[in-house]
Amino acid sequence: MSEGLKSIVDPDGVWSNFSGRVRARPARVELPACEAEIQALLRENHDPVRVVGTGHSCTPLCATDGLLISLDRHCGVAQVDAEAATASIRAGSKIHDLGVPLRSAGLATLNQGDVDVQSLAGAISTGTHGTGPSLGSMSTAVTRLRLVLASGELLECAADLEPEIFRAARVSLGALGIISEIELQLRPSYNLHQREWKEEVAGAATFLARSQENRHLEFFWYPTRDVLYMKSLNITQALPGKVSGVDRESVGYSADVFPSIRNEKFNELEFSVPAGSGVGCFNEIREMMQKRHPDVFWPVEVRTVAADDIDLSPAYGRATVTVSVHQAAELPSDELFADAQAVFANHGGRPHWGKFHTLSADTLRDLHPGWNHFLEIRQQLDPGKRFANPYLCSLLGI
């Protein structure tokens, strides 16, 4: 087995996601190194196709017994337009590999999440986000996409080029085609001042107001301690380094500050609720966990995301607060996640596509105003369901 394949499947040919919850045995695994090789694979092979990034999703989006394609070799910054502050980036690029080349061009991403191991295409396809009430998910920074369709043909879309497809393709779950290249809107490189502190749970009541006073604000609630750990990030002209005489404050390049190192494996459920319901939803989650799951150690994370107009985005049409519930990968999580999902249902919560949930297509259709439009685009681009797997067919009701 080649070194490349060893990174995708185990010696028995089994692929699994990062937590080990999702497993599949693809009939064939390929690692194309360029767009032309992706096209050739689709033209020469007619099996069902799924594309895998780093397997950071907790759902079986990538699982297949057909052709599994990894874009790990199709990576890197292809082109930079410094004047427009955009860059065209190959889809297999890992987010953590973008900071240095973009900074060398004087640019940086608008925002990122606190995990940066994902492939860029995977993050875009699932609506992955950071925090900040004026900042959308990474998908909202996409200005152009190039897709390889089931036929092997190329399709480009942008706000002024196939705009209906663009509206669907920025959060596509891999259901429309294989993303080959992504153009991102960037900004001049910048430093962030990070501040972390602990406070009582009562501080959650003013989270929304305080989030308006910071470019980025989030908190983690630790159930067994019943305290909040707050973190703010704000742009600064100060140089990277520790803030002199201040504990738990530092300055760094944005790409270095956004991520947090998470070595432990975990499973996660996250829902997006209307911003005005965010604190109330968190309070209900806290009460539920204290009563029904008092031994859970992993934290609950609360963030903000700006509204957008992308069909399957959890932030479609509304300013959003996201609430994430975690559990260690080796511990049972189904009962915890079911109880949390019931709370999110009280607030019209929409699930993160890369994180565990059990909502049906009928329920999801009611939650997503752009649902039917997305299905129309999917049928237009992939009527043969080449890019579907059983999970996706059930999820979308196709």
N, C-alpha and C positions, 0 to 999 in steps of 0.2 A: 504494500500500500504506500502511495506517495506521501511525502510529508504534508502536502496540502490537504489530501483526503483525511489524514490522521487528525487534522484540526477540525474536521467536519463530522466524521463518524468514528465510532470505536472499532476495534478489531473485528467485531461481529457485524459491522455494517449498520449499526444503530445510531441514529442522530437523536440528541436530547437537548432540551433548552437548558439555560444556565442553572436553573434550580433543580433540574432532574424530574420535574413534574410531567413534562410532555416528552414522549418518545415516539420515534417512527423508524421504519426500515425502508428507506427509498430504494427503488430498483436500480437507480443510477444517480451518481453524484458528479457534477461537472463544475469546474472553476474557470470560466472564460476570463481571458486577460484583456479583452477589448470588446467594443460594441459589435464589431463584425463577427466575432466568435459567438456572441449572444445570438445574433441573427441566424447564424449557421445552425446553432443548436436547435432553435425553434423550427427551422425549415426542414431539418433532417430527422427530427424526432417528434412524434405525435402523441406521446404520453402526456398525462396531466403534469403541470409544472408548478412548483412553488419555489420561491426564492428566500434564502436565509441570510440574515446578517450575522449578529453575534448571538442570536437565540435568547435575547433578553426579555422577550414576551412570555407571560405566564399562560397564554392561551395557545391552542394548536393551530395558529394561523399558518405556520410554515410546515406543518407535518404533512408528509405525502408518502405514498408507496410507489409513486411514479418517479419523475425526474426532479431532483433537488439541485438547484443552482445556487452556488455561493459566488458573490461578487467581490470576494476579498482581494482578488488580483486586479480587479477593475476599479482602481482607486487613484486618489491624488487630485490636486487642483489642476484643471485643464487650462483655464484662462482667467485672467483678472482684468477688470476694467476699473482702474483706480478712480477715474473721473466720475463714473456712475456709481462707484462703491458697490460693485457686484463681482461675483466670481462664479464661474462654471466649474462644478465639482463632480467627479465621477461617483456613481451611486454607491459603490462599495466602500468609500472612504469612511473611516471611523472618526467620530466627532473629536476624539482626543488627539487625532493627528492633524487637525486643521489649524490649531492655534498658532503654531510657529510659522507655517508658510503664509497664512493670512497676515500675521503681524509683520512679517518681512516686507509685505506689500503695503503696510500702513493701515491694515483693515482688521476688523473683528466682527464676529457674529453679534446680532442685536441682543440676543438672549440665549441661554442654554438651561437645560435641567441640571440637577445635581448629580446625575450619572452621565458619563460621557463615553462609555464603551460601545454604544450602539453604532451601527452603520448609519450614515446620513439618510439613505433611502428608507431604512427601517423606522427611523425616528419620524420622518415625514409621513410615512404611510400609516402610522398609528396615532398621529396627532400629539407626539411627545412635546412637553413644554417645560418651561421654568416657572418663575413667579414674577409678578409685577402687574399692577392693575392697568397699565398703559401698554402692555406688551402681550402679543399673541403667542401662540405655539410656534414651533419652528416652521410649521407648514405655512404660516402667514408670511414668512420671509421669502418664500419661494416666488420668483418672478418668471420662471420658465422651466418647463420640464420636457425631457425627451424620453419617449416610451418606445420599447420594442414590442410590437403587437404579436399576436399568436401566429400570424403569417410570416413573421420576420421583418415586416415593413416597419419603418420608423415613423413616428408621429410626434410633432412638437406642438406644445400648447402654452399659452400665456394669456394674460388678460385681454390682449388685442389679437390673439391668434387661437382659434378654436376655444373661445371663452367658456362655452358650456362644458366642454371636456375639462378645461382647467379648473373650473369650479368643483368638479368631482375628483380630479386626479390628485389634488394636494393632500387628501387623506383618503387613500384608495384601498387599503388593506391588501395591496398586491392583486386586486381583482380585475384590473383593467389591462395590464400588460407589465412588462419588466421595466422599471425605471432605469435608464442608462445614465443620464446626466441631469444635474440639478443646478439651476442658476439661483443663487441666493442674494437677496438684498443685504448688504453689510453696512457698516459705519466705520468712520475712522477709529483706529485702535485706541483703547482707553484702559485706564486702571480703575480698580474697584477697592473701596474701603470696606472691609468686612468687620462687622461687630457682632459678637455673640454674647448672650446673657440669659440668666435664669430668672423666672418670675412666677408668681402664683397663678393658678388657673383663671382667676378673675380677670386677668389681663387679656384673655381671649375676647372679652366683650368689646374692646376698643381696637381689635385687630384690623377691621376694615378701615376705620378712620386713620389709623397709623400707617396702613399700607399706602394711603394716598400721600403720605409725607416722605416716602422712601421709594427709590426706583425699584428695589426688590425687598420684600419682607415675607418671611415665612416663620412658622413655628412647628415644633415637634412636641407632642404631649406624650410623656412616658407614663403609662398606666400604673405601674407598680410604685412610682414615686409621686404621681399626681401633681406634676409640675410642668411648666412650659419651658422649653429652650427656644429662645427667639434668635433669629439671624437676619440682619439687614445688610444690604449691599448698596453702595452709592458711588457714583462716579466721582473721582478725585484727580487732582493734578499732582498729588503727592507721588513720590517714587516708591517702588516696591520695597517692602520690609516691615518689620514689626513697628507698631506705633509706640513710640518711646514712652515708657512709664505707665502704659495702659495694658491691662490683662485682657486677652482674648480679642484683641483688635489688630488688624494687619492690613497692608495694602499689597496688591499684586496685579499682574496683567489679567484682564477679564477671563481669558480662557483657562488660566491657572486657578482662579478664585471660584468660578462656578461649581466645579465638580467636588464631590465629597467621596473619599475612598470607602468602599463598602466591600469588605472581603468575605463576609458571611453570606451564605446562600439563603434566599428568602422567597416567599410567594407574596403576592400583593394584589389587593383590590382597591381601585380608585374610582370615585364618581365625581362628576362635575355638577354643581347645583347653582341656581341663580345666586349672584353675589349677596343679595339681601338675606338669603336663607343660610348663608355659610356658617355663621356663628351658631345659630340655632341647631343646624344639622350636626356640627361638631359636638355641641352639648348633649344631643341625643345619643351620639355614638359613645361619648364618654360614659354617660349613665348606663347604657346597655352593656358596655364592657365591664364596668365595675360590678354590675349585678350578675352577669352571665359568664364573663370570661376574666375573672380577677387575676388569673395567673399569667396572662399574656404580658410579655416583657417588651416586645418590639413596639416602637413608637407609632403614633398616628401623626401624619404630616398634613399641614394645611397651607395652601398657597392660593394665589390669585392669577387669573388669566383674562385678557381683554377679549371682548366679543369679536367674532369674525363672520364670514359669509361662505364658508366651505361646507359642502353638503353633509358630510358625516362627522364634522368637527363637534366634539362635546361642548364647545363654546359658541356654536352657531347662534347668532342673533341675541346673545345675552352676555353681559359681564358675569364672570364666573368665579366661584371659589371651588377649589378641588380639595377633597378629603381622601387621604390614602390610609388604608389599614394593612399592616404587615404581619407576617408570621414566619418564623424560622422554617426553612425548607424541610427539615427533618421532623417537624411537629405537625399534628393534624390541624387543618385550617378550614375545612369545609363548613363546619358549624359556625365558626366565627364569621366567615365571609357571608354565609346565608343570613345571619342576624344583622350584619352591617348592611347588606344589600336591601333588607327590609326597611331599615331606617332611611336609606337614600331614596327609596321609592316614595317616602312621605314628602320629599322635597323635589320631586321631578328630576331626580339625578340621572345623568347620562354616563355610561361606563367609559373608561379609558379602554381603547381597543386592544392594547397590549397587556392588559391586566385582567385578572380573573373576574368573571361574572357569569351568570346563568340566565340572562334575559333572552326571551324568545324574539323572533323576527317581528311578530305582531306588536309586542310591547315596544321594541326599538323603533318601529315605524311611527308609533304615536309620539315618541320622544324627539324624533328628528324631522324637522320640517322639510329638509332636503332629501329625505329617504327615497321617495319615488323618482326624483330627478336622477339620483345616483344610479338607481337600478336601470333606468332608461339608458344612461351612458354605458353602463356595464354590458347590457344586452347589445348595444350598438357595436362596442369594441370587441367583445368576446362572446358571441352567441353560442359557441360550442363549449363554453365553460372550461376552456383549456387551463385557465388560471384559478380554478376552484378546487377545493378539497371538501370532504364531507362536512367538516366543521364550518367552512365558509358558506356552503350551500344551506346548511341549517341556520346559520347566523343571519343570512340575508333573505332566507325564504325563497330560494331560487331552485 
